[in-house]
C-alpha cells in the first residue's frame, strides 16, 4: 500500500492509501473533514470542490496519491479562530447574509470554487462567476443569491469593508420580528462545513450496507444465491426476504412495496431490493452485493399506463393496475361546450423527473443498550419513518427513535423510505451500527419520481374569452408502487382546469401502476404537469380568439367569491389578480413600446429572436381532501432564558426552522435570537406531520404560535399570582417579563416557574380547518397559493438553442414570514421550473433507467439562470400564522408553460411535450399554420 | 482498483514503468474520464496507474522554433488562458475554455482529450483544424504524426499500450490567418456536443487562400471535411460558395443519430449552420469585414 504525505489546512498528514481511494475519501473518512461533500462521485456536481496547491479541483475523482506532497485547502480552514473568536471569511459571511445557503449541501463546494476564483480575479464580473462556477450545481436554485454573495465578498476583500448586505424589503404586514429578513439559524454551520449530514456521522464499530437490486423491470425471482457474498471476508450479515422478522412490505400510504422481494415473488421495477449486506467497509459490502446471484424469470414490461391498462396486461398488484380513477365534476361540460364559441382540444405529455437532491439518501441505524433502535436520517416524515421501521422490526413504535439530520434537499423525494428500514434490519441482525449510503446511480434508480403524464385538455370559451367549459383526461404513470401516487394525481386533476373560475368542469384521471420506477411526491405534486397542459391551452385559446394572453387569464382568474373546480367557494386570500396585474405591468415596463408577446429579433443578430410568455397557477396549501391535518408543537422556556420550539417537521433546506423561530418569537414578544428550534426527532419533538403539500408554514407555524401563546399566558397567570400583579399589567419584553414596573429576566422567569413547581412548557396540537373529500364540494383545502410568471426567452432559430433571459414572478404567499428565505424559495422555484422546461429529462425505456447518472440528468446550472425579478404579493389568510400560507411549491409551477409560451411567441412552435427539444425549434413553421407541435401534431 | 500509483518525472521513466508493469498498468493524466470509467466499471481493472502529470516536458507550453508546443499534460484551463494559444490557435482556446467545468479543466489535459479518442472531442477537433501534429514517445523513440493518425475508431486510440503522447506541435499564425471554434450542446443529458466545428483559414485579398475544417462527430474518428475545404479554397466565402461547401460537407460526412442526443437530420442541419458561423468568424478575424 502506498504511503503519502499531504498538508491539509496547514497540517501535514502521512497516510497509507487503500486501492482506489480518492482525495474526497481521505478528507471525509480518514481526516473527518466532512465539510467536503460527495454529491455524485462522477465529477458533475461540484460539491466536493477543494483547493489543491491553490487550484480548485473535484476531490471525488482525484486519486489520493496525486495529493502526495501537495497542500490541500478545505472549507474547514476558511474561517479563522482568533482569540476565542470565530471569524468567518468574507465569502462565508456574505453567503450567510445573502441567504445563499439553503439545504447547504452544495455550499462548501460553491464557496471553495468562489475562493479559488477570487484568488485569481479579485474583481469578478457576473459572467466570470458563471464561468468558474459552471459545474457547481445547487438544486435549491440559490444561484442569484450565490452570485450576489460572491460579488459582495469580492468587494469586501478588495476594500476591507464588511460585505454589503442584500436589500430585501420587509413584509407589508411585518411585526417586530415576523415579516423582516432574518438569517437562517443553521447558516453559519452550513458555510463553515460544520453542519452534520447523515453520511458525516461515524459510530464505533459501524458497519456499511449495500443493497442487491433487481436491475430487471419485471419478473419472478426464481432463485437467490447469497453464498458467495456470505463467504466474502469482511461480510457480517446478508439478509433476504426469508430473514424478515415482521412486516414484508412498506409504503407511505399503502403497504405494497416489498422490503425485500422473496423467491417466487414478483419484481416490479429495476430498483426492487432482493438482498441486503452489512460489511466492515462500504467497498466490501458493495462487492458482496454484486456477488449475489439472482435468477429472474423475465416477464413482459408494462412500460406506460396505456400498456398497463390493456385488457390482457398482467396485474402487477392484486388490486389490478389501476391505482385510482379520480373524478372532478362541476356543472355540465356538454352544456358548457354547447355554449362556447370556440372549442379547442390538445394532448400534452410530460416525462418523469427526478428530485436530484444533491445529498443522496443515507441512513445510520444504531442499536442502543436499552434495546431500542436509533435511526439517523434526513427524512421528510420522521414519525412515519418510525412507524415503518417499527413495523419492519415487529416492534412497538416507541422502541424506534428517528433522529433527524441536516438534509441536503428533499423536494418530495425523501417522503418514501427504504434505506431506513434496510439499515435498521441489518443493525438488528448484527447488533452493530449500520450505515447505508446510496450512490448517485442507486438514488436515481430507486426512489420515486415525478409522475410522467399524458393530459388531454378540451377547452371551450365565448368570443370574449370567458371560459365555458374545461374537460381534461389525465394518465399518470405511478410506476411499480403506490407511494403517494393517488394524492399526487388527485392534485393534478383538481388543478387541471387552471386557476380559473370555470362554470363546467369534468376531469378524469387514471393513476396507473407500471414497471417503471415508482412515482410519488415532487415539488408541485402533480400540478406542475397539469398546469403545463392547461396554461399551454390558454395561450392557444388566446391566439384563436385574438386576445391578449394576460387579458384572457385576468378575465377568468379565480378571485374572492369564485368557485373552484371542486366546488369550493374562495372566501379570502386570493391574490391571483394582483399577481397577474403586477407581472403584466412589470413586463410591459421592461418591454417599453414593444408588444411583449410579439417576436423581436436581436439587433445585429436577426437569427436570434426574443419574446415573452405568460402563465398563471395555483396550488393548495395543506393535505386537504378531508384528511386530518394536525401538528403538535412544544414550546419551553429553558433555564438559560431561551424559548425552545420543538416539532418533528422537517427542515430540508427550505427554511422552516426560521419560520418557526420567527413566528414563536413574534408571538412571545422576544427577538429571534430568543427562540431556538429543534426539529425531526421522534423522542424529543412531537409530531408535526409530514413535510409535504406546502403545509409547514401554515400548520406547524400555527402549532408553534399557539403553543407559544398558551405558554406566555401560563407564565403571566402564574407570575401574576406570585407577584400579585394583575395579568393585564404583565408584558413580555425581549429581555424578560415586565411585571408592572419590575423586569423579571427570562432565566429568572424560568427559575420562578420551576420553584413554583410549574414546568414552563406547553404542548399544543393544532388542527387545521376541516376540509372535505373530493366529490363532496365545500372546502377541499383550507388555503391556496397563487402565482403568475412571465419568462423572456431568446431562441436561436438556426440552432434551436433556447436561453431564458428574464423571469418576472409574482407569488401570493399570504404574508411573508421571512422575506430573505422567501426570496430564496421564489428564485429557487423558478430555477427548478427552468429545469422542468429545458434541461431535465428522466428517461426510462422499457422499465430501465437510461438517465442513471447526473451526467445524463442535467439540473439547471449557473449558465441557465436568468435574471429573476421576484414580486411578493400578500393577501393574508386569516387563519394562517401572521397571515402566511405555503409557498414551497407554487413558486415553480408556472415556469415551464411561461417558457414554452414564450418560445411559441418567438418562433411559432407550440411545444406540447416537456422538456423542450431544441431540435424542434429549427424546423421552419409550415405555411399557413403557425401553430404546430414538437410531437408532430398539427393543431 | 489500482494498488500501485507511479509518478515518473521523465517521459523515459514513464515508458519504462509502463513496459515493466505490462498490460495491468495504464497512464493517467487528468484522469477525469479514466477515474469515472474505473469507478463505474467501464474500464477493465488496472493494477497500476502511471501518473504523467509531473513530467515537466508534458507541462510545457511555449514557442519552439517556428512552432507552438502544447504539452500533452497541460491542464485545459492553462491552454484556454494562454496568450500564446489565443494568438496562434484561437480555435483551441475557444474549445478548451468550453470543455467540462472549471474544476475539471484544472486537471484534465489536452493529451487526455485526444487519447480518449471520442469522435467529437472538442480539443481534438480544434487541433485537427489547426494542423497540429502529435509527438508520440515509444520505447523505440519519438515521432511526430498528424493528429488524424491517432484514431482507430470511436473511443479507440491508435496509440499502443507502451506509447504516450508528449505534446502537440502547432504552426504559428501568420498574417491574414485565423481560426474559430463553435459547438452546440443539448441542454438535457450527456455532456457531449451534438456537433462541433473548428475552422482555420488564411486570406488572400477577398479569397480564402487556404482552409482547414474539422467537424465532430464527422464519422467514427475525427477527421477533416476535405471536400468542403476544396470548395472554399481559392474562393470568397460568399453565399453561393458557402452553400456549395455545405453541400460538399454533407455529402462527405457520415452523421448518425445518437439516441437521446441528436438525430442525423438535426446534425446535418447544424453542420451547415456551424460551418457558416465558424468560417465567417475566422474570416473576420483574419482581417476581413
Interface residues (C-beta under 8 A of the other chain):
Chain A: X1 X2 X17 X19 X20 X22 X41 X42 X43 X44 X46 X49 X55 X56 X57 X58 X61 X62 X63 X65 X66 X68 X113 X131 X132 X133 X134 X135 X136 X798 X799 X800 X801 X802 X838 X839 X840 X841 X843 X850 X851 X853 X855 X856 X857 X858 X864 X915 X918 X919 X922
Chain B: X1 X2 X3 X4 X5 X7 X28 X31 X32 X35 X36 X38 X39 X40 X49 X51 X53 X100 X101 X102 X103 X104 X106 X107 X184 X186 X187 X188 X189 X190 X191 X260 X262 X263 X265 X266 X269 X270 X273
